[in-house]
Amino acid sequence: MADPTPDFAAFLKAFPSYPETHIIDEVRRAQYARLDAGEHVYLDYTGAGLFAESQLQEHQELLRHNVFGNPHSSNPTSLAATHHVDHAREYVLRFFNADPQEYDVIFTSNASGALKLVGESYPFAKGGHYLLTFDNHNSVNGIREFAHARGADVIYIPVALPDMRVDEASLDGYLQRADRTAHNLFAYPAQSNFSSVQHPLEWIERAHAAGWDVLLDAAAFAPTSRLDLGNAKPDFVPLSFYKMFGYPTGIGALIARRKALAKLHRPWFAGGTITVASVQGGKYYLADGHTAFEDGTLDYLNIPAVEIGLKHLESIGYDVIHERVRCLTGWLLDNLTAMKHSTGEPLVRVYGPTNMENRGGAVTANFFNKDGMAIDHRYIESEANRFNISLRTGCFCNPGAGEIALGISRVELDVCFTRPGHESRLSLDDFRLCIDGKNSGAVRISVGLMTNFNDVQAFLGFARGLLT
Ligand SMILES: Cc1ncc(COP(=O)(O)O)c(C=O)c1O
């Protein structure tokens, strides 16, 4: 931990609690040696988390010493697989402090798979509503297509610059639009994957009281913040496990309140989701709870690795992780926003809060030259690549936040969406031309579980190199 540089001393002065997170440095040395061996500056934790070597070892040991068969059976190898899947399911509930009487866990292939399950099964109908924030991942936006198709109203709540939060005073007005005789779904991210704003969990009960079911997208929140489902009680919670602990990929979950699940109508049945189906009878009976939502054979060899990953996070603890991210992101924000060209022009414009109140560890910004002209985000990425810095550019599948951040208006967008045919669709480059050379994306630097001071300093050094 001892680092003699004046920068580190200044950092410790500004964030004196950082040394209390030293366990992460130890874990990084022991379990993530590949990061430093490869001289990686990994700053895309919102894109994907990173796994510890011990997760791989433990999982491989389990596979090496057991014989697992397809869980849709009752032979010994099948029962062994079922045991581990059930155990992982219970562990997910325990991890999020969700009462098993109240919540169920459906394993999916990722957060998007969980969102699609809700979208295709939610009883949208005329008179009903789908209410969502501008600030949402496309897999949440995509649910609007199911709502439109079934005649429900789709309503977007804007977020406002510079912090990119919802105007609290206007929220009740939106919530009052629920029609209590129909089904109404309100969706928002617990943490934005664009601005890193943590939208209030208190909205859940306000929305319930106004007649909404609540979908809380926890994909960007859960990797570094504790979600306590004993306290906040959304109806549907999608997430992806690789974002939390890197391994395995290909598994996510929909954590759902049992009474909300009972409202959903699956549009089909599949192997594993029924009690019986008949060809000649032309009918089927759907199974109960999670079974009705898990199509075909689960990824039963990898699901046990979810439990291993959750235990890895617990071995460090959310308090430590959260504090670490707070210190490093705070330092990153303070230094980046202070950088100015010789002309006095600031180097960056941050989209989202520039202090650490109710925000996570991603900083999204555009870079500007000494004349105040925006530097193409693709150039920043290619320059960062030369320093082995992994960051993310574009709109991060969150077009609503992007449109607000970049000041792209509805009128400008309408002009670019007049070619409905697939063959005549716009490419991303055509789209950029269409919005008249306006910036069509930004740069996201995201701090996470294993980030250390050197990673942040490496990025700040890179950014300083852009000053003229
Ligand atoms: C907030 C949020 N929701 C949903 C998703 C979708 O996750 P996945 O791509 O794993 O399905 C992401 C991925 O970046 C995200 O950040």
PDBQT file of the ligand as one rigid body, heavy atoms in Angstrom, charges set to zero:
ROOT
HETATM    1  C1  LIG A 501     -27.969  -1.263 -17.125  1.00  0.00    +0.000 C 
HETATM    2  C2  LIG A 501     -27.865  -2.442 -18.061  1.00  0.00    +0.000 A 
HETATM    3  N1  LIG A 501     -28.956  -3.170 -18.312  1.00  0.00    +0.000 NA
HETATM    4  C3  LIG A 501     -28.925  -4.238 -19.114  1.00  0.00    +0.000 A 
HETATM    5  C4  LIG A 501     -27.765  -4.625 -19.735  1.00  0.00    +0.000 A 
HETATM    6  C5  LIG A 501     -27.782  -5.802 -20.625  1.00  0.00    +0.000 C 
HETATM    7  O1  LIG A 501     -26.905  -6.782 -20.169  1.00  0.00    +0.000 OA
HETATM    8  P1  LIG A 501     -26.543  -8.020 -21.073  1.00  0.00    +0.000 P 
HETATM    9  O2  LIG A 501     -25.863  -7.450 -22.291  1.00  0.00    +0.000 OA
HETATM   10  O3  LIG A 501     -25.625  -8.826 -20.236  1.00  0.00    +0.000 OA
HETATM   11  O4  LIG A 501     -27.795  -8.703 -21.425  1.00  0.00    +0.000 OA
HETATM   12  C6  LIG A 501     -26.605  -3.888 -19.523  1.00  0.00    +0.000 A 
HETATM   13  C7  LIG A 501     -25.349  -4.225 -20.216  1.00  0.00    +0.000 C 
HETATM   14  O5  LIG A 501     -24.473  -3.431 -20.393  1.00  0.00    +0.000 OA
HETATM   15  C8  LIG A 501     -26.650  -2.770 -18.653  1.00  0.00    +0.000 A 
HETATM   16  O6  LIG A 501     -25.559  -2.029 -18.386  1.00  0.00    +0.000 OA
ENDROOT
TORSDOF 0
